[in-house]
Amino acid sequence: MKVIITGATGMVGEGVLHECLQHDRITDVLVIGRKSVNIQHPKLREVIHADFYDLSAIQSHLKGYDACFFCLGVTSAGKKEDEYFKLTHTITVGFATLLSDLNPDMTFCYISGAGTDSSEKGKSMWARVKGKTENDLLILPFKGVYCFRPAFIRPTRGLKNAHKFYAYVDFLYPVLSFLLSRYVCTLKELATAMINTLEVGFEKPVIEVPDIIKLSRK
């Protein structure tokens, strides 16, 4: 299997890349990003591209892939809705639309978030924008589209892009996992679940935390 990953310099994308490079069935990994992940691996190829609003210069690199794990994202903190919409919906749906034209048999996995508003009508700005992004992805002509909604993610040890916050609360993970099991998963579980959609699929396109854990074990 050949996969494309975006957002690999962030915590989630780095974890997904880590699992893909170790997976026996994944033979080629293409990372598209604004800066290098600074990793050398025989499976890995990088394309550095600054402007995700204009993909014409890299279009020829995007053909012939089985999956895209879209982990690129930004926080809504301090942003107005139009700015957040462009950075979240416009970039994601634009990238996905191009991939659906080039690779109609592709599986597209999108990192969304717990609390996303599928109705697009709620009070939370980020949740509305994420909801519209999910909805517009789900109508694209891919083989499959899966929207993952993690909440608290325990980072994979040894990786470098986790926010410092996680280091301070890592000792609470067993307690959080027990008390708030519907909202807690590991980064390895999330990445493995995404990879497993390529081989076994899933019965629904919107994948919440309990589904992530279930799918990671298939």
N, C-alpha and C positions, 0 to 999 in steps of 0.2 A: 504494500500500500504506500502511496505517495501523498504527503500531506503538506499543506501550507499553514503557517502559524503567523498571526500578527500579535503585537503586544508582548513579544518575548523578553523585553527588558523590564516588564512589570512582574509583580509577584506571581500572579496566576499564569501568565504566559510563560514565565521561566519554568514553573513547575510542569506545565504541559509539555514544553520542549524537553525537559529532563526525562519524562516518562516515554515520550516518543523515541528519543535516541536509544533508550534501553529496550524498546519493544521489538521482539523478533520479527513480527509481520510488517513492520514499517521499514521500508527500504530507503526512502528519500524524504528529507525534511527541508522545505524552503521557508526561510524566515524573511518576511517583509517588514522593514522597520526604518525608523528615522536615524537610528544609530546601531552600531554593531553589538551583538551579544558577547563578543570576545570569547568564543568557544571554538575549538578546533575538533572536528569529528568527521569521520569518513561519510556519514549519512547527510551531513549538514551543508546547505548552501544558503548564502545570504544575498539579498538584494536591498541595498540602502536606497531609500526613496523618501524625500522630504515632504512632498505635497500629495497627501492622500485624497485631495479633491480632484486631482488630475492624474489618472493612472495610465495615460496613453504611452508614456515612455517605458513602462514596465509590462505592458500587456502581453508581449511575446513570451515573457517568463512564466506566465500563469496558466498555460495550457498543459493538459495531461495529468491532472491531479485528482485523487480520489476523495479528498476531504479538505476542508478549511476549518481550523480552530481559531475563531475570531475572538481574541482576548484583549484587543485594544480598547481602552476606555479611560474616561476622566471623571473626577469628582464633580458634582454639581455645586459644591460649596463656593460661594462668591460669584456665581455665574448667573446671568439673566437667562430666561428661557430660550430666547432666540440663539444665543451663543451656545448654550448647552445642546440645543437641538442640532445645530450644525456639526458640533464635535461628536455627537452620539449617533443621531439618526442619519444625517446626510452622509457622513463618512462610511458608516457601516452598510447601509442599504446600497450606496453607490458601489462599494467594493463587491458586495454580494451579487448585485445585478450583473456586473461584468463577469464574475466567475460563473454565474448561471448560464450566460451566453457561451462561454468558452468550454465549460465542463458540465453539461446537463446531467451527467450521472454522478455528480459530486454530492457528498453529505456535508452540510454546513452546520457547524456548532457555534452558537453565540453565547458569550458570557453576559448574562443579564444581571438579575439580582433579586433576592427575596423582597417581596412587597411591591413588585412591578404591577402596574395597573393596566390590565388588559382592556378595560373599558375606555381608557384614554380620557376619562372625565373626572377623575378624583382631584383632591385638593393638592396633592403632592406633585410638584413640577417634575422632579426627576422620574417619578414613577409613571407619570403620563407619557413622558418622552420615551422611556424604556418600553412602555406598553405599545406605543405606536411602532417603535422599531421592531419589536417582536412580531407584531401583526403584519407589517409590511414584508418582513423576511419570510413569514410562513406562506405567503402566496407566490413566492418566486418558484420557478420550475426546476427545482433541484430534485435529486433522488430522495433526499430527506433533509429536513431542517429541524434542529433541536435547540431550544432556548433553555439554558441552564440558569437556575436561580439560587446560587449559593447565598449563605448568610455569613456566619462566622467560619472562617477557614483556618485550620491549623497548618502553618507552612511546613514544607519539607525541610528537614534538617540538612544543613550544609549548603543550601542555596543562599544567594546573596541579596535578593531584591525584596525581601519581606520588609514591611514597615516596622520600625523599631517598637511600635505599640505591641506587636505580637510577642516580642521577646519578654515583655513585662507581664503578659497574661498567660504565657504558655503553661505555667504550672497549674493553671485553673482548668486546663482542657479536660481532664478526666471528670471533673465535677460538672462542667458545662455540658459535656457529652451525655452525662447521665440525666441531668435536670432539664436540659433544653435540646433533647436529641433531634427534634424537628428542625433545628437551626444550626447544627454543628456538623461539619465534616472535615476531613483532612484534604490537603491539596492533592495528595496522591490519589485519594478516592475520586476527587473531581476529575483529574486528568485521566484516570483509568476509565471512568464512566464515559467520558467523551470519546476515547479511543474505541470503547466497546460498541458505540453506536454504529461504527463502520462494519462490525462483524455480526452483531445480533439485533441491532435496531432497538427501538423501545415502543411501547404501546401508546404513548402520547408524546406530543411535541414539546410541551412545557414541562420541564423537569425540576421539581422542587428538591429540597435536601434529602428527604427520605428516599426519593427516587434515585438521587445521585448515589447514595450508599447502596441501594439495591442493584443498580446497574453496574456499579464498580465490581460487584461480586459475580457477575455472569461470566 
